[in-house]
Amino acid sequence: MYPLKFTPILKQTIWGGDKIVPYKHLNSDLKNVGESWEISDVEGDESIVANGADAGLSLSDLIRKYKQELVGEDNYARFGNKFPLLIKFIDAREDLSIQVHPNDELAKKRSNSMGKTEMWYVVSADKDAKLRSGFSEQITPKEFKERIYNNTITDVLQEYEIQKDDVFFLPAGRVHSIGAGSFIAEIQQTSDLTYRIYDFDRRDANGKSRELHVEQAKEAINYEVLDDYRTKYEAEKNEPVELVACPYFTTTVYDMDESISCDYSELDSFVIFICVEGKCQIKDNEGNEIELGEGETVLLPATTQDITIFPSETGVKLLETYV
């Protein structure tokens, strides 16, 4: 096995912007690209291998072919032939709807799906760009519903002005939304289950509003209030800095201008690298070499024992994530 790249799945949306195509250096004239699904095993949106001997196979094909050699023994026992993570870039030209995702138990019961815990890493942010995450004050499910219908739900949501490299962890059940001018990398469970709570009373070209899922959301929400929903970390050059560790993924940032070696011999998991800035070369213990540039993502199979990352002269910033 070898490091795998996939063809990005570009999603045009009513709120999408114009940053993803140039950021990823793609030859495309698509407009309003809101999302690039980098690695996906969501049904109907399975990623296709773009390099090497397995080019043309879907991620689902790969898991059926390689099983635990691709994902790790524990992950294969836990998830079977379903790849557990979905990796995206998101470019919001306008505010996204306010939404919430169900946890595993509720998602299984309602939709026979995984829940959706996720995290955001801010790749770039326009001036005054904001994200919403969590409640700013305690409310009840009854009050939540009332505030949807009288258009005051945003009054009780915590809002953050954001800047490059900010991190937010969003466990299932946390109300959130991505604001205009935000360009983020998102790491999440493999689920496309979203309960739309509020859409700013927007209408499409035909004057129709998008469907809301208020009743479903009311049950899915965790109503606890925290002092701060932002994930704090101390940036460090040429050292791995852990950002998030949860049952669904562990994510670390590498900000490098010197080479670093990573030992995965004791890790029973695939590893994903997302290049958010600069470029590098990755060499593994089997002699495979791969170039990784800004906006690209690579999947290292669980058989990988160790790698060395060689940044370009201008450096590289990578997100590493595994289960």
Contacts in CASP RR format, 6 or more apart in sequence:
PFRMAT RR
TARGET T0000
AUTHOR 0000-0000-0000
METHOD contacts of the structure
MODEL  1
MYPLKFTPILKQTIWGGDKIVPYKHLNSDLKNVGESWEISDVEGDESIVA
NGADAGLSLSDLIRKYKQELVGEDNYARFGNKFPLLIKFIDAREDLSIQV
HPNDELAKKRSNSMGKTEMWYVVSADKDAKLRSGFSEQITPKEFKERIYN
NTITDVLQEYEIQKDDVFFLPAGRVHSIGAGSFIAEIQQTSDLTYRIYDF
DRRDANGKSRELHVEQAKEAINYEVLDDYRTKYEAEKNEPVELVACPYFT
TTVYDMDESISCDYSELDSFVIFICVEGKCQIKDNEGNEIELGEGETVLL
PATTQDITIFPSETGVKLLETYV
1 66 0 8 1.000
1 69 0 8 1.000
1 70 0 8 1.000
1 301 0 8 1.000
1 303 0 8 1.000
1 304 0 8 1.000
2 52 0 8 1.000
2 53 0 8 1.000
2 284 0 8 1.000
2 286 0 8 1.000
2 288 0 8 1.000
2 290 0 8 1.000
2 301 0 8 1.000
3 282 0 8 1.000
3 284 0 8 1.000
3 288 0 8 1.000
3 290 0 8 1.000
3 298 0 8 1.000
3 299 0 8 1.000
3 300 0 8 1.000
3 301 0 8 1.000
3 304 0 8 1.000
4 49 0 8 1.000
4 51 0 8 1.000
4 54 0 8 1.000
4 62 0 8 1.000
4 298 0 8 1.000
4 299 0 8 1.000
4 300 0 8 1.000
4 301 0 8 1.000
5 49 0 8 1.000
5 50 0 8 1.000
5 51 0 8 1.000
5 290 0 8 1.000
5 296 0 8 1.000
5 297 0 8 1.000
5 298 0 8 1.000
5 299 0 8 1.000
6 38 0 8 1.000
6 39 0 8 1.000
6 47 0 8 1.000
6 48 0 8 1.000
6 49 0 8 1.000
6 50 0 8 1.000
6 59 0 8 1.000
6 297 0 8 1.000
6 299 0 8 1.000
7 47 0 8 1.000
7 48 0 8 1.000
7 49 0 8 1.000
7 50 0 8 1.000
8 24 0 8 1.000
8 26 0 8 1.000
8 36 0 8 1.000
8 37 0 8 1.000
8 38 0 8 1.000
9 36 0 8 1.000
9 37 0 8 1.000
9 40 0 8 1.000
9 45 0 8 1.000
9 47 0 8 1.000
10 20 0 8 1.000
10 21 0 8 1.000
10 26 0 8 1.000
10 28 0 8 1.000
10 30 0 8 1.000
10 33 0 8 1.000
10 35 0 8 1.000
10 36 0 8 1.000
10 37 0 8 1.000
11 33 0 8 1.000
11 34 0 8 1.000
11 35 0 8 1.000
11 36 0 8 1.000
11 37 0 8 1.000
12 30 0 8 1.000
12 31 0 8 1.000
12 32 0 8 1.000
12 33 0 8 1.000
12 34 0 8 1.000
13 32 0 8 1.000
13 33 0 8 1.000
13 34 0 8 1.000
13 35 0 8 1.000
14 32 0 8 1.000
14 94 0 8 1.000
14 202 0 8 1.000
14 204 0 8 1.000
15 32 0 8 1.000
15 34 0 8 1.000
15 92 0 8 1.000
15 93 0 8 1.000
15 94 0 8 1.000
15 95 0 8 1.000
15 96 0 8 1.000
15 180 0 8 1.000
16 32 0 8 1.000
16 33 0 8 1.000
16 34 0 8 1.000
16 35 0 8 1.000
16 91 0 8 1.000
16 92 0 8 1.000
16 93 0 8 1.000
16 94 0 8 1.000
17 31 0 8 1.000
17 32 0 8 1.000
17 33 0 8 1.000
17 34 0 8 1.000
17 91 0 8 1.000
17 92 0 8 1.000
17 93 0 8 1.000
18 31 0 8 1.000
18 32 0 8 1.000
18 33 0 8 1.000
18 91 0 8 1.000
18 93 0 8 1.000
19 91 0 8 1.000
19 124 0 8 1.000
19 183 0 8 1.000
20 26 0 8 1.000
20 33 0 8 1.000
20 34 0 8 1.000
20 35 0 8 1.000
20 36 0 8 1.000
20 89 0 8 1.000
20 91 0 8 1.000
21 28 0 8 1.000
21 30 0 8 1.000
21 33 0 8 1.000
23 89 0 8 1.000
23 123 0 8 1.000
23 183 0 8 1.000
23 294 0 8 1.000
23 295 0 8 1.000
24 36 0 8 1.000
24 89 0 8 1.000
24 294 0 8 1.000
24 295 0 8 1.000
24 296 0 8 1.000
25 294 0 8 1.000
25 295 0 8 1.000
32 93 0 8 1.000
33 91 0 8 1.000
34 90 0 8 1.000
34 91 0 8 1.000
34 92 0 8 1.000
34 93 0 8 1.000
35 88 0 8 1.000
35 89 0 8 1.000
35 90 0 8 1.000
35 91 0 8 1.000
36 88 0 8 1.000
36 89 0 8 1.000
37 45 0 8 1.000
37 47 0 8 1.000
37 86 0 8 1.000
37 87 0 8 1.000
37 88 0 8 1.000
38 47 0 8 1.000
38 87 0 8 1.000
38 88 0 8 1.000
38 89 0 8 1.000
38 274 0 8 1.000
38 297 0 8 1.000
39 47 0 8 1.000
39 59 0 8 1.000
39 83 0 8 1.000
39 85 0 8 1.000
39 86 0 8 1.000
39 87 0 8 1.000
39 272 0 8 1.000
39 297 0 8 1.000
39 299 0 8 1.000
40 46 0 8 1.000
40 47 0 8 1.000
40 59 0 8 1.000
40 86 0 8 1.000
40 87 0 8 1.000
40 190 0 8 1.000
41 47 0 8 1.000
41 59 0 8 1.000
41 60 0 8 1.000
41 63 0 8 1.000
41 82 0 8 1.000
41 83 0 8 1.000
41 86 0 8 1.000
41 190 0 8 1.000
42 86 0 8 1.000
42 190 0 8 1.000
42 191 0 8 1.000
42 192 0 8 1.000
45 192 0 8 1.000
46 58 0 8 1.000
46 59 0 8 1.000
46 60 0 8 1.000
47 58 0 8 1.000
47 59 0 8 1.000
48 56 0 8 1.000
48 57 0 8 1.000
48 58 0 8 1.000
48 59 0 8 1.000
49 55 0 8 1.000
49 56 0 8 1.000
49 57 0 8 1.000
49 58 0 8 1.000
49 59 0 8 1.000
49 62 0 8 1.000
50 56 0 8 1.000
51 290 0 8 1.000
54 61 0 8 1.000
54 62 0 8 1.000
54 65 0 8 1.000
57 65 0 8 1.000
59 83 0 8 1.000
60 81 0 8 1.000
60 83 0 8 1.000
62 70 0 8 1.000
63 70 0 8 1.000
63 71 0 8 1.000
63 76 0 8 1.000
63 80 0 8 1.000
63 81 0 8 1.000
63 82 0 8 1.000
63 83 0 8 1.000
64 81 0 8 1.000
66 301 0 8 1.000
67 76 0 8 1.000
68 75 0 8 1.000
68 76 0 8 1.000
68 77 0 8 1.000
68 302 0 8 1.000
69 301 0 8 1.000
69 302 0 8 1.000
69 303 0 8 1.000
70 270 0 8 1.000
70 301 0 8 1.000
70 302 0 8 1.000
70 303 0 8 1.000
71 79 0 8 1.000
71 83 0 8 1.000
71 84 0 8 1.000
71 269 0 8 1.000
71 270 0 8 1.000
71 302 0 8 1.000
71 323 0 8 1.000
72 268 0 8 1.000
72 269 0 8 1.000
72 270 0 8 1.000
72 302 0 8 1.000
73 268 0 8 1.000
73 302 0 8 1.000
74 268 0 8 1.000
74 269 0 8 1.000
75 84 0 8 1.000
75 268 0 8 1.000
75 269 0 8 1.000
75 270 0 8 1.000
75 302 0 8 1.000
75 323 0 8 1.000
78 84 0 8 1.000
82 114 0 8 1.000
82 190 0 8 1.000
83 190 0 8 1.000
84 114 0 8 1.000
84 189 0 8 1.000
84 190 0 8 1.000
84 248 0 8 1.000
84 323 0 8 1.000
85 187 0 8 1.000
85 188 0 8 1.000
85 189 0 8 1.000
85 190 0 8 1.000
85 248 0 8 1.000
85 249 0 8 1.000
85 272 0 8 1.000
85 321 0 8 1.000
85 323 0 8 1.000
86 187 0 8 1.000
86 188 0 8 1.000
86 189 0 8 1.000
86 190 0 8 1.000
86 191 0 8 1.000
86 192 0 8 1.000
87 185 0 8 1.000
87 186 0 8 1.000
87 187 0 8 1.000
87 272 0 8 1.000
87 274 0 8 1.000
87 297 0 8 1.000
87 321 0 8 1.000
88 185 0 8 1.000
88 186 0 8 1.000
88 188 0 8 1.000
89 123 0 8 1.000
89 183 0 8 1.000
89 184 0 8 1.000
89 185 0 8 1.000
89 186 0 8 1.000
89 295 0 8 1.000
90 178 0 8 1.000
90 182 0 8 1.000
90 183 0 8 1.000
90 184 0 8 1.000
90 185 0 8 1.000
90 186 0 8 1.000
91 182 0 8 1.000
91 183 0 8 1.000
92 178 0 8 1.000
92 179 0 8 1.000
92 180 0 8 1.000
92 181 0 8 1.000
92 182 0 8 1.000
92 183 0 8 1.000
93 180 0 8 1.000
93 181 0 8 1.000
94 179 0 8 1.000
94 180 0 8 1.000
95 177 0 8 1.000
95 178 0 8 1.000
95 179 0 8 1.000
95 180 0 8 1.000
95 200 0 8 1.000
96 177 0 8 1.000
96 178 0 8 1.000
96 179 0 8 1.000
97 177 0 8 1.000
97 196 0 8 1.000
97 197 0 8 1.000
97 198 0 8 1.000
97 199 0 8 1.000
97 200 0 8 1.000
97 210 0 8 1.000
98 132 0 8 1.000
98 153 0 8 1.000
98 154 0 8 1.000
98 157 0 8 1.000
98 175 0 8 1.000
98 176 0 8 1.000
98 177 0 8 1.000
98 196 0 8 1.000
98 197 0 8 1.000
98 198 0 8 1.000
98 199 0 8 1.000
99 175 0 8 1.000
99 176 0 8 1.000
99 177 0 8 1.000
99 194 0 8 1.000
99 195 0 8 1.000
99 196 0 8 1.000
99 197 0 8 1.000
99 217 0 8 1.000
100 173 0 8 1.000
100 174 0 8 1.000
100 175 0 8 1.000
100 176 0 8 1.000
100 194 0 8 1.000
100 195 0 8 1.000
100 197 0 8 1.000
100 217 0 8 1.000
100 220 0 8 1.000
100 221 0 8 1.000
101 107 0 8 1.000
101 115 0 8 1.000
101 116 0 8 1.000
101 117 0 8 1.000
101 118 0 8 1.000
101 170 0 8 1.000
101 172 0 8 1.000
101 173 0 8 1.000
101 191 0 8 1.000
101 193 0 8 1.000
101 194 0 8 1.000
101 195 0 8 1.000
101 220 0 8 1.000
102 110 0 8 1.000
102 111 0 8 1.000
102 115 0 8 1.000
102 116 0 8 1.000
102 172 0 8 1.000
102 173 0 8 1.000
102 193 0 8 1.000
102 195 0 8 1.000
102 216 0 8 1.000
102 220 0 8 1.000
103 115 0 8 1.000
103 117 0 8 1.000
103 171 0 8 1.000
103 172 0 8 1.000
103 173 0 8 1.000
103 220 0 8 1.000
104 114 0 8 1.000
104 115 0 8 1.000
104 172 0 8 1.000
106 115 0 8 1.000
106 219 0 8 1.000
106 220 0 8 1.000
107 113 0 8 1.000
107 114 0 8 1.000
107 115 0 8 1.000
107 116 0 8 1.000
107 172 0 8 1.000
107 191 0 8 1.000
107 193 0 8 1.000
108 114 0 8 1.000
108 115 0 8 1.000
110 216 0 8 1.000
111 193 0 8 1.000
113 191 0 8 1.000
113 193 0 8 1.000
114 189 0 8 1.000
114 190 0 8 1.000
114 191 0 8 1.000
115 172 0 8 1.000
115 189 0 8 1.000
115 191 0 8 1.000
115 193 0 8 1.000
116 172 0 8 1.000
116 188 0 8 1.000
116 189 0 8 1.000
116 191 0 8 1.000
116 193 0 8 1.000
116 194 0 8 1.000
117 170 0 8 1.000
117 171 0 8 1.000
117 172 0 8 1.000
117 188 0 8 1.000
117 189 0 8 1.000
117 246 0 8 1.000
117 248 0 8 1.000
118 170 0 8 1.000
118 186 0 8 1.000
118 187 0 8 1.000
118 188 0 8 1.000
118 189 0 8 1.000
119 167 0 8 1.000
119 168 0 8 1.000
119 169 0 8 1.000
119 170 0 8 1.000
119 186 0 8 1.000
119 187 0 8 1.000
119 188 0 8 1.000
119 231 0 8 1.000
119 243 0 8 1.000
119 244 0 8 1.000
119 249 0 8 1.000
119 251 0 8 1.000
120 131 0 8 1.000
120 166 0 8 1.000
120 167 0 8 1.000
120 168 0 8 1.000
120 170 0 8 1.000
120 178 0 8 1.000
120 184 0 8 1.000
120 185 0 8 1.000
120 186 0 8 1.000
121 165 0 8 1.000
121 166 0 8 1.000
121 167 0 8 1.000
121 184 0 8 1.000
121 185 0 8 1.000
121 186 0 8 1.000
121 187 0 8 1.000
121 243 0 8 1.000
121 251 0 8 1.000
121 253 0 8 1.000
121 276 0 8 1.000
121 319 0 8 1.000
122 131 0 8 1.000
122 162 0 8 1.000
122 163 0 8 1.000
122 164 0 8 1.000
122 165 0 8 1.000
122 166 0 8 1.000
122 167 0 8 1.000
122 182 0 8 1.000
122 183 0 8 1.000
122 184 0 8 1.000
123 164 0 8 1.000
123 183 0 8 1.000
123 184 0 8 1.000
123 185 0 8 1.000
123 276 0 8 1.000
123 277 0 8 1.000
124 164 0 8 1.000
124 183 0 8 1.000
125 162 0 8 1.000
125 163 0 8 1.000
125 164 0 8 1.000
125 166 0 8 1.000
125 181 0 8 1.000
125 182 0 8 1.000
125 183 0 8 1.000
126 180 0 8 1.000
126 181 0 8 1.000
126 182 0 8 1.000
128 161 0 8 1.000
129 161 0 8 1.000
129 162 0 8 1.000
129 179 0 8 1.000
129 180 0 8 1.000
129 181 0 8 1.000
129 182 0 8 1.000
130 159 0 8 1.000
130 160 0 8 1.000
130 161 0 8 1.000
130 162 0 8 1.000
130 179 0 8 1.000
130 180 0 8 1.000
130 182 0 8 1.000
131 159 0 8 1.000
131 160 0 8 1.000
131 162 0 8 1.000
131 166 0 8 1.000
131 168 0 8 1.000
131 176 0 8 1.000
131 177 0 8 1.000
131 178 0 8 1.000
131 179 0 8 1.000
131 182 0 8 1.000
132 154 0 8 1.000
132 157 0 8 1.000
132 158 0 8 1.000
132 159 0 8 1.000
132 160 0 8 1.000
132 175 0 8 1.000
132 176 0 8 1.000
132 177 0 8 1.000
132 179 0 8 1.000
133 157 0 8 1.000
133 158 0 8 1.000
133 160 0 8 1.000
133 168 0 8 1.000
133 170 0 8 1.000
133 174 0 8 1.000
133 175 0 8 1.000
133 176 0 8 1.000
133 229 0 8 1.000
133 230 0 8 1.000
134 157 0 8 1.000
134 158 0 8 1.000
134 174 0 8 1.000
134 175 0 8 1.000
134 176 0 8 1.000
134 225 0 8 1.000
134 226 0 8 1.000
134 229 0 8 1.000
135 156 0 8 1.000
135 157 0 8 1.000
135 158 0 8 1.000
135 175 0 8 1.000
135 223 0 8 1.000
135 224 0 8 1.000
135 225 0 8 1.000
136 156 0 8 1.000
136 157 0 8 1.000
136 158 0 8 1.000
136 159 0 8 1.000
136 225 0 8 1.000
137 156 0 8 1.000
137 225 0 8 1.000
138 223 0 8 1.000
138 225 0 8 1.000
139 147 0 8 1.000
139 156 0 8 1.000
139 223 0 8 1.000
140 223 0 8 1.000
141 218 0 8 1.000
141 221 0 8 1.000
141 223 0 8 1.000
144 153 0 8 1.000
144 218 0 8 1.000
144 221 0 8 1.000
144 223 0 8 1.000
145 214 0 8 1.000
145 218 0 8 1.000
147 153 0 8 1.000
147 155 0 8 1.000
147 156 0 8 1.000
148 197 0 8 1.000
148 198 0 8 1.000
148 212 0 8 1.000
148 214 0 8 1.000
151 198 0 8 1.000
151 201 0 8 1.000
153 197 0 8 1.000
153 198 0 8 1.000
154 198 0 8 1.000
157 175 0 8 1.000
157 177 0 8 1.000
158 229 0 8 1.000
160 166 0 8 1.000
160 168 0 8 1.000
160 229 0 8 1.000
160 230 0 8 1.000
162 182 0 8 1.000
165 235 0 8 1.000
165 253 0 8 1.000
166 230 0 8 1.000
167 230 0 8 1.000
167 231 0 8 1.000
167 233 0 8 1.000
167 243 0 8 1.000
167 244 0 8 1.000
168 176 0 8 1.000
168 229 0 8 1.000
168 230 0 8 1.000
168 231 0 8 1.000
169 231 0 8 1.000
169 244 0 8 1.000
169 246 0 8 1.000
170 176 0 8 1.000
171 222 0 8 1.000
171 246 0 8 1.000
172 220 0 8 1.000
172 222 0 8 1.000
173 220 0 8 1.000
173 221 0 8 1.000
173 222 0 8 1.000
174 222 0 8 1.000
174 229 0 8 1.000
175 197 0 8 1.000
175 217 0 8 1.000
175 221 0 8 1.000
178 184 0 8 1.000
185 274 0 8 1.000
185 276 0 8 1.000
185 319 0 8 1.000
187 249 0 8 1.000
187 251 0 8 1.000
187 274 0 8 1.000
187 319 0 8 1.000
187 321 0 8 1.000
189 248 0 8 1.000
189 249 0 8 1.000
194 213 0 8 1.000
195 213 0 8 1.000
195 216 0 8 1.000
195 217 0 8 1.000
195 220 0 8 1.000
196 210 0 8 1.000
196 211 0 8 1.000
196 212 0 8 1.000
196 213 0 8 1.000
196 217 0 8 1.000
197 212 0 8 1.000
197 213 0 8 1.000
197 214 0 8 1.000
197 217 0 8 1.000
198 212 0 8 1.000
199 209 0 8 1.000
199 210 0 8 1.000
199 212 0 8 1.000
201 209 0 8 1.000
202 209 0 8 1.000
202 210 0 8 1.000
203 209 0 8 1.000
204 210 0 8 1.000
231 243 0 8 1.000
231 244 0 8 1.000
233 241 0 8 1.000
233 242 0 8 1.000
233 243 0 8 1.000
233 253 0 8 1.000
234 241 0 8 1.000
235 241 0 8 1.000
235 253 0 8 1.000
235 255 0 8 1.000
236 255 0 8 1.000
237 255 0 8 1.000
237 256 0 8 1.000
237 257 0 8 1.000
238 255 0 8 1.000
238 256 0 8 1.000
238 257 0 8 1.000
238 258 0 8 1.000
238 260 0 8 1.000
240 252 0 8 1.000
240 253 0 8 1.000
240 254 0 8 1.000
240 260 0 8 1.000
240 262 0 8 1.000
240 320 0 8 1.000
241 252 0 8 1.000
241 253 0 8 1.000
241 254 0 8 1.000
241 255 0 8 1.000
242 250 0 8 1.000
242 251 0 8 1.000
242 252 0 8 1.000
243 251 0 8 1.000
243 252 0 8 1.000
243 253 0 8 1.000
243 319 0 8 1.000
244 250 0 8 1.000
244 251 0 8 1.000
245 251 0 8 1.000
248 323 0 8 1.000
249 321 0 8 1.000
249 322 0 8 1.000
249 323 0 8 1.000
250 321 0 8 1.000
250 322 0 8 1.000
250 323 0 8 1.000
251 319 0 8 1.000
251 320 0 8 1.000
251 321 0 8 1.000
252 319 0 8 1.000
252 320 0 8 1.000
252 321 0 8 1.000
253 317 0 8 1.000
253 318 0 8 1.000
253 319 0 8 1.000
253 320 0 8 1.000
254 260 0 8 1.000
254 309 0 8 1.000
254 316 0 8 1.000
254 317 0 8 1.000
254 318 0 8 1.000
254 319 0 8 1.000
254 320 0 8 1.000
255 317 0 8 1.000
256 280 0 8 1.000
256 309 0 8 1.000
256 311 0 8 1.000
256 315 0 8 1.000
256 316 0 8 1.000
256 317 0 8 1.000
256 318 0 8 1.000
257 311 0 8 1.000
257 314 0 8 1.000
257 315 0 8 1.000
257 316 0 8 1.000
258 311 0 8 1.000
259 308 0 8 1.000
259 309 0 8 1.000
259 310 0 8 1.000
259 311 0 8 1.000
260 308 0 8 1.000
260 309 0 8 1.000
261 306 0 8 1.000
261 307 0 8 1.000
261 308 0 8 1.000
261 309 0 8 1.000
262 271 0 8 1.000
262 306 0 8 1.000
262 307 0 8 1.000
262 308 0 8 1.000
262 309 0 8 1.000
262 320 0 8 1.000
263 305 0 8 1.000
263 306 0 8 1.000
264 271 0 8 1.000
264 300 0 8 1.000
264 304 0 8 1.000
264 305 0 8 1.000
264 306 0 8 1.000
264 307 0 8 1.000
265 305 0 8 1.000
265 306 0 8 1.000
267 302 0 8 1.000
267 322 0 8 1.000
268 302 0 8 1.000
269 302 0 8 1.000
269 322 0 8 1.000
269 323 0 8 1.000
270 299 0 8 1.000
270 300 0 8 1.000
270 301 0 8 1.000
270 302 0 8 1.000
270 322 0 8 1.000
270 323 0 8 1.000
271 299 0 8 1.000
271 300 0 8 1.000
271 304 0 8 1.000
271 320 0 8 1.000
271 321 0 8 1.000
271 322 0 8 1.000
272 297 0 8 1.000
272 298 0 8 1.000
272 299 0 8 1.000
272 300 0 8 1.000
272 320 0 8 1.000
272 321 0 8 1.000
272 322 0 8 1.000
273 282 0 8 1.000
273 292 0 8 1.000
273 297 0 8 1.000
273 298 0 8 1.000
273 300 0 8 1.000
273 318 0 8 1.000
273 319 0 8 1.000
273 320 0 8 1.000
274 295 0 8 1.000
274 297 0 8 1.000
274 318 0 8 1.000
274 319 0 8 1.000
274 321 0 8 1.000
275 292 0 8 1.000
275 293 0 8 1.000
275 294 0 8 1.000
275 295 0 8 1.000
275 296 0 8 1.000
275 297 0 8 1.000
275 316 0 8 1.000
275 317 0 8 1.000
275 318 0 8 1.000
276 294 0 8 1.000
276 295 0 8 1.000
276 317 0 8 1.000
276 318 0 8 1.000
276 319 0 8 1.000
277 294 0 8 1.000
277 315 0 8 1.000
277 316 0 8 1.000
277 317 0 8 1.000
278 293 0 8 1.000
278 294 0 8 1.000
278 311 0 8 1.000
278 312 0 8 1.000
278 314 0 8 1.000
278 315 0 8 1.000
278 316 0 8 1.000
278 317 0 8 1.000
279 291 0 8 1.000
279 292 0 8 1.000
279 293 0 8 1.000
279 294 0 8 1.000
279 311 0 8 1.000
279 312 0 8 1.000
279 314 0 8 1.000
279 315 0 8 1.000
279 316 0 8 1.000
280 291 0 8 1.000
280 292 0 8 1.000
280 293 0 8 1.000
280 309 0 8 1.000
280 310 0 8 1.000
280 311 0 8 1.000
280 312 0 8 1.000
280 315 0 8 1.000
280 316 0 8 1.000
280 318 0 8 1.000
281 289 0 8 1.000
281 290 0 8 1.000
281 291 0 8 1.000
281 292 0 8 1.000
281 309 0 8 1.000
281 310 0 8 1.000
282 289 0 8 1.000
282 290 0 8 1.000
282 292 0 8 1.000
282 298 0 8 1.000
282 300 0 8 1.000
282 307 0 8 1.000
282 308 0 8 1.000
282 309 0 8 1.000
282 310 0 8 1.000
283 289 0 8 1.000
283 307 0 8 1.000
283 308 0 8 1.000
283 310 0 8 1.000
284 300 0 8 1.000
284 304 0 8 1.000
284 305 0 8 1.000
284 306 0 8 1.000
284 307 0 8 1.000
285 304 0 8 1.000
285 305 0 8 1.000
285 306 0 8 1.000
285 307 0 8 1.000
286 304 0 8 1.000
290 298 0 8 1.000
292 298 0 8 1.000
292 316 0 8 1.000
292 318 0 8 1.000
293 316 0 8 1.000
300 307 0 8 1.000
309 316 0 8 1.000
309 318 0 8 1.000
END
